[in-house]
Amino acid sequence: MSVRLAHGMGEAPRAMPVEAVVALGANLGRRAETLAAAVDELTRLTLTSDVRVSEPIETVAVTVDGEDEDAPRYLNAVAVLRTRLAPAELLASLHRIEARHGRERRERWGDRTLDLDLITYGDERIDRDDLVVPHPRAHEREFVLAPWAQLDPDAEIPGRGRVTDLLERLRR
């Protein structure tokens, strides 16, 4: 398996657009409104176009200890977009959108007003301290796979397989 290490921030925009997948989630505040506003911001990102978004699904919160039925439920969706932003710049843009919606990074996998995860960036594999794609747990998360499969049944996670096959395995 080869790993392509992308350059850091300041990497020049891509000449050709790349398809990227972003998972959206919120379990605090006005979840639906927050997701809609975040999608609107995704559509206005520089060098980005063709943003398609799944219907949101409601899911139980997942913590470091597993599912937490007592935590507020999440509203999750997936966006597929075309971008010429470098992967690190796209991730930085996602973090800025989260911050505008009150995201605080206090505890790992804690409740949040908005969570935007970069799931894939084309077929690239990036493994750095600040950026890993494909997202290392996306293939284990029904709340990522189900909305993504709804949006693009032929989608694949590089190195993991078809999203619909991964989802079927999880549900068994």
Secondary structure by P-SEA (a helix, b strand, c coil): cbbbbbbccccccccbbbbbbbbbbbcccaaaaaaaaaaaaaaacccccccccccbbbbcccccccccccccccccbbbbbbbcccaaaaaaaaaaaaaaaccccccccccccbbbbbcccccccccccccccccccccccaaaaaaaaaacccccccccccaaaaaaaaac
